[in-house]
């Protein structure tokens, strides 16, 4: 089994959004297969481009951020999407930045 992951963007957002339009179709997928024992990656495929078998033109796998923005119109602003995502912010509010219940200052406080 191969796990399709990162799309053609600088964020590990997954490839489901990119692959969904091609469900039930025969496709060719271009990307990178990752095997890294150190991080525990086995059969992780980083999807970069997709096309239907027989097509000449590739579809770049870079739709995730655009689709996220369309699904979260009230999360506009500066910074990366995950700083503005309502689901992420709700988890931080409930459990703290590291899931320990600490505030940001407590979680990242440097002790000397």
Residue pairs with C-beta under 8 A, 6 or more apart in sequence:
1 43
2 33
2 43
2 44
2 45
3 43
3 44
3 45
4 14
4 15
4 16
4 19
4 29
4 45
4 47
5 12
5 14
5 15
5 34
5 44
5 45
5 46
5 47
6 12
6 13
6 14
6 15
6 46
6 47
7 13
7 14
7 15
7 17
7 18
7 46
7 47
7 48
7 61
7 62
7 63
7 64
8 47
8 48
8 49
8 60
8 61
8 62
9 61
9 62
9 64
9 65
11 64
11 65
11 80
11 81
11 82
13 64
13 65
13 68
14 64
15 45
15 47
15 61
17 63
17 64
17 67
18 47
18 50
18 59
18 61
18 62
18 63
18 64
19 29
19 47
19 50
22 50
22 52
25 52
25 53
26 52
26 53
27 50
27 51
27 52
27 53
28 50
28 51
28 52
28 53
29 45
29 47
29 49
29 50
30 48
30 49
30 50
30 58
31 45
31 46
31 47
31 48
31 49
31 61
32 45
32 46
32 48
33 43
33 44
33 45
33 46
34 41
34 44
34 45
34 46
35 41
35 42
35 43
35 44
47 61
48 60
48 61
49 58
49 59
49 60
49 61
50 58
50 59
50 61
51 57
51 58
51 59
65 81
68 81
68 85
69 75
69 76
69 81
72 81
72 84
72 85
72 86
74 86
75 81
75 84
75 85
75 86
76 84
77 84
82 88
91 99
95 101
96 102
96 103
96 106
96 107
97 103
97 104
97 107
97 108
98 107
100 107
